[in-house]
């Protein structure tokens, strides 16, 4: 319950939420005591973080490996032109903005990549994890951690005008591996290739935040037990009953947490070469199709054996991509940077 000394500030700031009977004073008190981890503070993460901060979640841990760029500002609502000019880490820029939104909560910025060796420290002690990532590799890792530790998490994705989300509760719902036993193969759409609309992002984030608040407030009966997707340009929306748990699922059935162990981890730093190799397994690529897609973003040279790409906005990076999905990212030894570039230009 709320302590008496907390009531005046809580009642004033969150008065409109307190009036909403399904949440009320007890629900608000639960939010104040909660800690949420947001993995990725790009478009989805920005919207999630601001809504949760304004709702009064007591501790927000914001985890992101990237820096603010001018091209982010169209859809990443926490950032402004000064952040881009200073090339601030997104987690730090988010902390500064949210401190001005709600000084009563604690923002825990983490400028880090979520990896098998770091995930326990980054997600530990969190009540709910909210997905703001841009790649399936990280989502499978979050899923392993969540199932292993019994932590609910909320999947979300947005690209173009489309978005989708569903809520994963270990031991209760299907996990990510039940729904997607394998990540999508071949080329997938990215914000770099087909763009993304800010309002599609906001729609997905609102769905995720709604589910997160229900979980924190103890209102599990109100959770949406379905997969929801929508296209906010064609106005087509679908809601499908969530699949049942797969009792033979390697993750939540057999509890084989290979992503937590780092099996088949994609990024390897190449000693003495100022380069990182990424190998996305089971992902054949059509280099001719990829060449046509990347041409708008930099210099491309390709043949049937390899594609060489110099991204205009990421000099002096050079990417060499092979038909089996392997890529060499030259110009950095930072695996987080390399994975970010891979996700940006080749998709998740």
C-alpha positions as CSV (number, residue, x, y, z in Angstrom):
1,X,0.0,0.0,0.0
2,X,1.0,3.6,-0.4
3,X,2.6,5.3,2.7
4,X,0.8,8.4,4.0
5,X,3.7,10.6,3.2
6,X,3.7,9.5,-0.4
7,X,0.0,10.2,-1.0
8,X,0.0,14.0,-1.8
9,X,2.5,13.8,-4.6
10,X,1.1,10.5,-6.0
11,X,-2.4,11.8,-5.8
12,X,-1.5,15.0,-7.7
13,X,0.8,13.7,-10.4
14,X,-1.1,10.5,-11.2
15,X,-4.6,11.7,-10.4
16,X,-6.1,10.6,-13.8
17,X,-4.7,7.1,-13.4
18,X,-5.9,6.9,-9.9
19,X,-9.4,7.7,-11.1
20,X,-9.3,4.7,-13.5
21,X,-10.8,2.1,-11.2
22,X,-9.1,-1.0,-12.6
23,X,-5.7,0.6,-11.7
24,X,-6.5,2.8,-8.7
25,X,-4.3,3.6,-5.7
26,X,-3.1,0.0,-5.2
27,X,-2.2,-0.4,-8.8
28,X,-0.3,2.9,-8.8
29,X,1.6,1.8,-5.7
30,X,2.7,-1.3,-7.5
31,X,4.0,0.8,-10.4
32,X,6.0,3.0,-8.1
33,X,7.7,0.0,-6.6
34,X,8.4,-1.7,-9.9
35,X,11.5,-2.0,-12.1
36,X,11.2,-2.4,-15.9
37,X,14.0,-3.1,-18.3
38,X,13.6,-1.7,-21.8
39,X,16.0,-3.4,-24.2
40,X,16.8,-1.0,-27.1
41,X,16.0,2.7,-27.0
42,X,15.3,3.4,-30.6
43,X,11.8,4.1,-32.0
44,X,9.9,1.6,-29.9
45,X,12.1,2.0,-26.8
46,X,11.7,5.8,-26.8
47,X,8.0,5.6,-26.9
48,X,7.9,2.8,-24.3
49,X,10.2,4.7,-21.9
50,X,8.3,8.0,-22.1
51,X,4.9,6.4,-21.5
52,X,6.2,4.3,-18.6
53,X,8.0,7.2,-17.0
54,X,4.9,9.4,-17.2
55,X,2.8,6.5,-15.8
56,X,5.1,6.4,-12.7
57,X,7.0,3.2,-13.0
58,X,9.5,3.7,-10.2
59,X,12.7,2.4,-11.9
60,X,13.3,2.2,-15.6
61,X,16.5,0.5,-16.8
62,X,17.2,1.6,-20.4
63,X,19.7,-0.5,-22.3
64,X,21.0,0.5,-25.7
65,X,24.3,0.2,-27.6
66,X,23.8,3.0,-30.1
67,X,24.2,6.8,-30.4
68,X,21.6,9.4,-31.5
69,X,21.7,10.3,-35.2
70,X,19.8,12.9,-37.1
71,X,17.9,10.2,-39.0
72,X,16.5,9.0,-35.7
73,X,14.5,12.1,-34.9
74,X,11.6,11.4,-37.3
75,X,10.4,8.5,-35.0
76,X,12.5,8.4,-31.8
77,X,10.5,10.7,-29.6
78,X,12.9,11.1,-26.7
79,X,15.7,12.7,-28.7
80,X,16.2,16.2,-30.2
81,X,18.6,17.9,-32.6
82,X,21.1,18.7,-29.8
83,X,21.3,15.0,-28.9
84,X,22.2,14.2,-32.5
85,X,24.7,17.0,-32.8
86,X,26.5,15.7,-29.7
87,X,26.2,12.1,-30.8
88,X,25.0,11.1,-27.3
89,X,24.5,7.5,-26.4
90,X,20.8,6.9,-26.6
91,X,20.5,5.6,-23.1
92,X,22.2,8.8,-21.7
93,X,20.0,11.1,-23.9
94,X,16.9,9.2,-22.7
95,X,17.9,9.6,-19.0
96,X,18.4,13.4,-19.4
97,X,15.0,13.8,-21.1
98,X,13.1,11.6,-18.7
99,X,14.6,13.3,-15.7
100,X,12.8,16.4,-16.9
101,X,9.6,14.5,-17.5
102,X,9.4,12.8,-14.1
103,X,12.1,13.6,-11.4
104,X,10.4,11.2,-8.9
105,X,11.4,8.0,-10.7
106,X,14.9,6.5,-11.1
107,X,16.3,6.1,-14.6
108,X,19.1,3.5,-14.9
109,X,20.9,4.1,-18.3
110,X,23.1,1.3,-19.6
111,X,25.2,1.9,-22.6
112,X,25.7,-1.7,-23.4
113,X,25.0,-4.6,-25.8
114,X,22.9,-7.4,-24.5
115,X,25.1,-10.5,-24.7
116,X,25.2,-13.9,-22.9
117,X,27.9,-12.6,-20.6
118,X,26.1,-9.4,-19.8
119,X,22.4,-10.2,-19.8
120,X,22.1,-11.3,-16.1
121,X,23.6,-8.0,-14.9
122,X,21.5,-5.9,-17.4
123,X,18.1,-7.6,-16.8
124,X,18.6,-8.8,-13.2
125,X,16.0,-7.7,-10.6
126,X,13.6,-6.5,-13.3
127,X,9.9,-7.3,-13.0
128,X,9.1,-7.0,-16.7
129,X,11.3,-6.8,-19.8
130,X,10.0,-4.8,-22.8
131,X,11.3,-5.5,-26.3
132,X,12.6,-2.5,-28.2
133,X,15.2,-4.4,-30.2
134,X,15.8,-4.6,-33.9
135,X,17.0,-8.2,-34.3
136,X,16.0,-11.8,-33.5
137,X,19.3,-12.8,-32.1
138,X,18.8,-10.5,-29.1
139,X,15.1,-11.5,-28.8
140,X,16.0,-15.1,-28.5
141,X,18.6,-14.3,-25.8
142,X,16.0,-12.3,-23.9
143,X,13.6,-15.2,-24.3
144,X,16.1,-17.6,-22.8
145,X,16.8,-15.4,-19.9
146,X,13.1,-14.7,-19.3
147,X,12.1,-18.4,-19.3
148,X,15.1,-19.4,-17.2
149,X,14.3,-16.8,-14.5
150,X,10.5,-16.6,-14.8
151,X,10.4,-13.0,-16.0
152,X,7.5,-11.8,-18.2
153,X,8.5,-10.0,-21.4
154,X,6.7,-8.3,-24.2
155,X,7.7,-8.8,-27.8
156,X,7.2,-5.9,-30.3
157,X,8.3,-5.0,-33.8
158,X,7.6,-2.3,-36.3
159,X,8.8,-1.6,-39.8
160,X,7.1,0.4,-42.6
161,X,3.5,0.9,-41.5
162,X,3.3,-2.5,-39.9
163,X,3.7,-3.7,-36.4
164,X,3.1,-6.7,-34.1
165,X,3.3,-7.6,-30.5
166,X,2.5,-10.3,-28.0
167,X,3.1,-11.0,-24.3
168,X,5.2,-13.9,-23.1
169,X,4.7,-15.2,-19.5
170,X,7.0,-18.1,-18.7
171,X,5.2,-21.3,-17.7
172,X,1.9,-19.8,-18.8
173,X,2.1,-18.7,-22.5
174,X,4.1,-19.9,-25.5
175,X,7.6,-18.5,-25.6
176,X,9.3,-16.9,-28.6
177,X,10.9,-20.2,-29.6
178,X,7.4,-21.9,-29.6
179,X,6.1,-19.3,-32.0
180,X,9.3,-18.9,-34.1
181,X,11.4,-22.1,-33.9
182,X,13.8,-20.4,-36.4
183,X,14.4,-16.8,-37.2
184,X,13.2,-15.5,-40.6
185,X,15.4,-16.6,-43.4
186,X,16.7,-14.5,-46.3
187,X,16.4,-10.8,-46.6
188,X,13.9,-9.1,-44.2
189,X,12.5,-5.6,-44.3
190,X,14.3,-3.0,-42.2
191,X,13.8,0.7,-41.5
192,X,16.7,1.4,-43.8
193,X,15.2,-0.6,-46.7
194,X,11.4,0.2,-46.5
195,X,11.3,3.0,-43.9
196,X,9.1,3.2,-40.8
197,X,6.3,5.5,-39.8
198,X,6.4,7.0,-36.4
199,X,2.7,6.4,-35.7
200,X,3.1,2.7,-36.4
201,X,5.8,2.6,-33.8
202,X,3.6,4.5,-31.3
203,X,0.8,2.0,-31.9
204,X,3.0,-1.0,-31.1
205,X,4.6,0.7,-28.1
206,X,1.2,1.6,-26.7
207,X,0.1,-2.0,-26.9
208,X,3.3,-3.1,-25.2
209,X,3.1,-0.5,-22.4
210,X,-0.6,-1.4,-21.8
211,X,0.4,-5.0,-21.2
212,X,3.4,-4.0,-19.1
213,X,1.3,-1.9,-16.8
214,X,-1.3,-4.7,-16.4
215,X,1.5,-7.1,-15.4
216,X,3.0,-4.6,-12.9
217,X,-0.4,-3.8,-11.4
218,X,-1.2,-7.4,-10.9
219,X,-4.1,-7.3,-13.4
220,X,-3.2,-10.5,-15.2
221,X,-6.9,-11.3,-16.0
222,X,-6.9,-8.2,-18.2
223,X,-3.9,-9.3,-20.3
224,X,-4.5,-9.8,-24.0
225,X,-3.9,-13.5,-24.7
226,X,-3.3,-13.0,-28.4
227,X,-0.9,-12.0,-31.1
228,X,-1.9,-8.6,-32.5
229,X,-0.6,-7.1,-35.8
230,X,-1.6,-4.2,-37.9
231,X,-0.8,-2.1,-40.9
232,X,-1.6,1.5,-40.2
233,X,-1.4,2.6,-43.8
234,X,-3.9,0.0,-45.3
235,X,-5.9,-0.1,-42.0
236,X,-5.7,-3.9,-41.8
237,X,-5.5,-5.4,-38.4
238,X,-5.4,-9.0,-37.2
239,X,-5.7,-10.6,-33.8
240,X,-4.9,-14.2,-33.5
241,X,-5.2,-16.4,-30.4
242,X,-1.8,-17.0,-29.0
243,X,-0.5,-20.5,-29.8
244,X,-0.4,-23.0,-26.9
245,X,3.0,-23.8,-25.4
246,X,5.0,-26.4,-27.3
247,X,5.8,-29.0,-24.7
248,X,8.7,-30.1,-26.9
249,X,10.0,-26.5,-27.3
250,X,13.8,-26.6,-26.8
251,X,13.6,-23.4,-24.6
252,X,10.5,-23.6,-22.4
253,X,9.9,-27.3,-22.8
254,X,13.3,-28.8,-22.6
255,X,14.9,-25.8,-20.9
256,X,17.9,-25.9,-23.2
257,X,19.1,-22.3,-23.1
258,X,21.6,-22.3,-25.9
259,X,21.3,-18.6,-26.5
260,X,22.3,-17.9,-22.9
261,X,25.3,-20.2,-23.4
262,X,26.3,-18.3,-26.5
263,X,26.0,-21.2,-28.9
264,X,26.2,-20.0,-32.5
265,X,26.8,-16.5,-31.4
266,X,27.1,-14.5,-34.6
267,X,29.8,-11.9,-34.0
268,X,33.5,-12.6,-33.8
269,X,36.2,-10.0,-33.6
270,X,39.0,-10.8,-36.0
271,X,42.4,-10.3,-34.4
272,X,44.6,-7.8,-36.1
273,X,42.2,-6.9,-38.9
274,X,40.0,-4.1,-37.4
275,X,37.0,-6.1,-38.4
276,X,34.2,-8.2,-37.0
277,X,32.7,-11.2,-38.6
278,X,29.0,-11.9,-38.3
279,X,27.6,-15.2,-39.4
280,X,23.8,-15.5,-39.3
281,X,23.2,-19.3,-39.5
282,X,20.5,-20.7,-41.8
283,X,20.2,-17.4,-43.7
284,X,21.0,-17.6,-47.4
285,X,20.9,-14.2,-49.1
286,X,20.1,-13.1,-52.6
287,X,23.0,-10.8,-53.4
288,X,21.5,-9.3,-56.5
289,X,18.4,-8.3,-54.5
290,X,20.5,-7.0,-51.6
291,X,22.6,-5.0,-54.1
292,X,19.5,-3.3,-55.4
293,X,18.3,-2.5,-51.9
294,X,21.5,-1.1,-50.6
295,X,22.3,1.1,-53.6
296,X,20.4,4.0,-52.2
297,X,22.5,3.9,-49.0
298,X,26.1,3.9,-50.4
299,X,28.5,2.4,-52.9
300,X,27.8,-1.2,-53.8
301,X,29.8,-3.7,-55.9
302,X,28.8,-7.3,-56.2
303,X,29.1,-10.5,-58.1
304,X,27.7,-14.0,-57.5
305,X,30.3,-14.7,-54.7
306,X,30.3,-11.5,-52.5
307,X,28.9,-8.0,-52.2
308,X,31.0,-5.1,-51.0
309,X,29.1,-2.2,-49.5
310,X,30.4,1.2,-48.2
311,X,27.5,2.8,-46.3
312,X,27.3,6.5,-46.9
313,X,26.2,7.3,-43.3
314,X,28.7,5.0,-41.6
315,X,32.1,5.9,-43.1
316,X,34.8,4.5,-42.8
317,X,32.9,1.2,-42.4
318,X,33.1,-1.3,-45.2
319,X,30.8,-4.4,-45.3
320,X,31.5,-7.6,-47.3
321,X,28.5,-9.9,-47.5
322,X,28.5,-13.5,-48.6
323,X,25.6,-15.6,-50.0
324,X,25.4,-17.7,-46.8
325,X,24.6,-14.7,-44.6
326,X,28.2,-14.2,-43.4
327,X,29.4,-10.6,-43.3
328,X,32.7,-8.9,-42.6
329,X,32.4,-5.5,-41.1
330,X,35.7,-3.7,-41.5
331,X,36.5,-0.4,-39.7
332,X,35.5,-1.5,-36.2
333,X,36.4,-4.1,-33.6
334,X,33.2,-3.4,-31.5
335,X,30.9,-6.3,-31.9
336,X,28.0,-4.2,-30.8
337,X,28.6,-1.7,-33.6
338,X,29.0,-4.5,-36.1
339,X,25.7,-6.2,-35.1
340,X,23.9,-2.8,-35.2
341,X,25.1,-2.2,-38.8
342,X,24.2,-5.8,-39.8
343,X,20.7,-5.3,-38.4
344,X,20.3,-1.9,-40.0
345,X,21.3,-2.8,-43.5
346,X,20.6,-6.6,-43.8
347,X,17.7,-6.9,-41.5
348,X,17.0,-9.0,-38.4
